């Protein structure tokens, strides 16, 4: 029989042999945990890097005619870069990234890997994701979107600078890239005209009505024909508007009842124009000829002479 001392020694030895085995199992489990964590970090980092790469090299790049780009995008587009197929063909490269899931966007936003870019943009139409590409945080970008959705409009680059989320240093970087298309008086709807400084719904409606009376604007100063549209009001927006294409006024073809509707003609002159064109050769059919014949008053003749007039 073993003595009590021997039994105690065996129990102590057995206990000592069990401790290293438990420790080994724990150490192996910890090692796998560390490896798994590091693998997860690596996979997430690779995924975020891929997201960033997709933003820097967008999913789709269209090379299109400049006029088509302006019409489709309803905004100014960058000039073709020097050299290359796009420039040689007069095309414009338009980059568009496909939308990502909210989870992917959240991972990108918190990664710290989002690259700040500078590229041509219209602050009145630029998307939230593109604002973030320009260097704004999501909250700052959303505040710009909210301003627009509440009726705000940026008429000039300096208006964008006044936004409280646009720091002076950011504006200095982005100012060369801000591209706000001018308003075409012959194509703009009441909403676009309403956004011009000093216009509002009343004058927006009158601008469109006067456009119909003229059969299209020929020069911006015709806005001052409108009642109470004075030089001061015109000076506040003259750098924001252009006069796009319009059909030349068919002065030498319209019947008398249509001629008298023109703001520079009226009933008396309309009758005189019909008589004049019926009794003069084709080469004499000019606005200057009407003025010399006394058909038009000098002021009306001067304004009509600046209009787009169809050939007789």
JODASUL-V984163 format. One record per residue. N is the residue number from 1. RES is the residue in three letters. PHI is phi as a letter, one per 30 degrees, with the letter a starting at -180 (999 if undefined). Layout:
n = <N,N>
res = <RES,RES>
phi = <PHI,PHI>
This chain:
n = <1,2,3,4,5,6,7,8,9,10,11,12,13,14,15,16,17,18,19,20,21,22,23,24,25,26,27,28,29,30,31,32,33,34,35,36,37,38,39,40,41,42,43,44,45,46,47,48,49,50,51,52,53,54,55,56,57,58,59,60,61,62,63,64,65,66,67,68,69,70,71,72,73,74,75,76,77,78,79,80,81,82,83,84,85,86,87,88,89,90,91,92,93,94,95,96,97,98,99,100,101,102,103,104,105,106,107,108,109,110,111,112,113,114,115,116,117,118,119,120,121,122,123,124,125,126,127,128,129,130,131,132,133,134,135,136,137,138,139,140,141,142,143,144,145,146,147,148,149,150,151,152,153,154,155,156,157,158,159,160,161,162,163,164,165,166,167,168,169,170,171,172,173,174,175,176,177,178,179,180,181,182,183,184,185,186,187,188,189,190,191,192,193,194,195,196,197,198,199,200,201,202,203,204,205,206,207,208,209,210,211,212,213,214,215,216,217,218,219,220,221,222,223,224,225,226,227,228,229,230,231,232,233,234,235,236,237,238,239,240,241,242,243,244,245,246,247,248,249,250,251,252,253,254,255,256,257,258,259,260,261,262,263,264,265,266,267,268,269,270,271,272,273,274,275,276,277,278,279,280,281,282,283,284,285,286,287,288,289,290,291,292,293,294,295,296,297,298,299,300,301,302,303,304,305,306,307,308,309,310,311,312>
res = <UNK,UNK,UNK,UNK,UNK,UNK,UNK,UNK,UNK,UNK,UNK,UNK,UNK,UNK,UNK,UNK,UNK,UNK,UNK,UNK,UNK,UNK,UNK,UNK,UNK,UNK,UNK,UNK,UNK,UNK,UNK,UNK,UNK,UNK,UNK,UNK,UNK,UNK,UNK,UNK,UNK,UNK,UNK,UNK,UNK,UNK,UNK,UNK,UNK,UNK,UNK,UNK,UNK,UNK,UNK,UNK,UNK,UNK,UNK,UNK,UNK,UNK,UNK,UNK,UNK,UNK,UNK,UNK,UNK,UNK,UNK,UNK,UNK,UNK,UNK,UNK,UNK,UNK,UNK,UNK,UNK,UNK,UNK,UNK,UNK,UNK,UNK,UNK,UNK,UNK,UNK,UNK,UNK,UNK,UNK,UNK,UNK,UNK,UNK,UNK,UNK,UNK,UNK,UNK,UNK,UNK,UNK,UNK,UNK,UNK,UNK,UNK,UNK,UNK,UNK,UNK,UNK,UNK,UNK,UNK,UNK,UNK,UNK,UNK,UNK,UNK,UNK,UNK,UNK,UNK,UNK,UNK,UNK,UNK,UNK,UNK,UNK,UNK,UNK,UNK,UNK,UNK,UNK,UNK,UNK,UNK,UNK,UNK,UNK,UNK,UNK,UNK,UNK,UNK,UNK,UNK,UNK,UNK,UNK,UNK,UNK,UNK,UNK,UNK,UNK,UNK,UNK,UNK,UNK,UNK,UNK,UNK,UNK,UNK,UNK,UNK,UNK,UNK,UNK,UNK,UNK,UNK,UNK,UNK,UNK,UNK,UNK,UNK,UNK,UNK,UNK,UNK,UNK,UNK,UNK,UNK,UNK,UNK,UNK,UNK,UNK,UNK,UNK,UNK,UNK,UNK,UNK,UNK,UNK,UNK,UNK,UNK,UNK,UNK,UNK,UNK,UNK,UNK,UNK,UNK,UNK,UNK,UNK,UNK,UNK,UNK,UNK,UNK,UNK,UNK,UNK,UNK,UNK,UNK,UNK,UNK,UNK,UNK,UNK,UNK,UNK,UNK,UNK,UNK,UNK,UNK,UNK,UNK,UNK,UNK,UNK,UNK,UNK,UNK,UNK,UNK,UNK,UNK,UNK,UNK,UNK,UNK,UNK,UNK,UNK,UNK,UNK,UNK,UNK,UNK,UNK,UNK,UNK,UNK,UNK,UNK,UNK,UNK,UNK,UNK,UNK,UNK,UNK,UNK,UNK,UNK,UNK,UNK,UNK,UNK,UNK,UNK,UNK,UNK,UNK,UNK,UNK,UNK,UNK,UNK,UNK,UNK,UNK,UNK,UNK,UNK,UNK,UNK,UNK,UNK,UNK,UNK>
phi = <999,d,d,e,d,d,d,d,d,d,d,d,d,d,d,d,d,d,d,e,d,d,d,d,d,d,d,d,d,d,d,d,d,d,d,d,d,d,d,d,d,d,d,d,d,d,d,d,e,d,d,d,d,d,d,d,c,d,d,b,b,c,c,b,d,d,d,d,d,d,d,d,d,h,a,d,b,d,d,d,d,d,i,i,d,d,d,d,c,i,c,b,d,c,c,b,c,d,d,c,d,e,d,d,d,d,d,d,d,c,d,i,c,d,d,d,b,b,a,d,a,c,d,d,b,d,d,d,d,d,d,d,d,d,j,d,d,d,d,d,d,d,d,d,d,d,e,d,d,d,j,d,b,c,d,b,e,d,d,d,d,d,d,d,c,c,d,e,d,d,d,d,d,c,e,d,c,d,b,c,d,d,d,d,d,c,b,d,c,d,d,d,d,e,d,d,d,i,c,i,d,d,d,d,d,d,d,d,d,d,d,d,d,d,i,j,d,c,a,d,d,d,d,d,d,d,e,i,c,c,d,d,d,d,d,d,b,d,d,c,b,b,c,d,d,a,d,e,d,d,e,c,b,d,d,e,d,d,d,d,d,d,e,c,c,i,d,d,d,d,d,d,d,d,d,d,d,d,b,b,d,e,d,c,d,b,d,d,d,d,d,d,d,i,d,c,d,e,d,d,d,d,d,d,d,d,d,d,c,d,d,d>
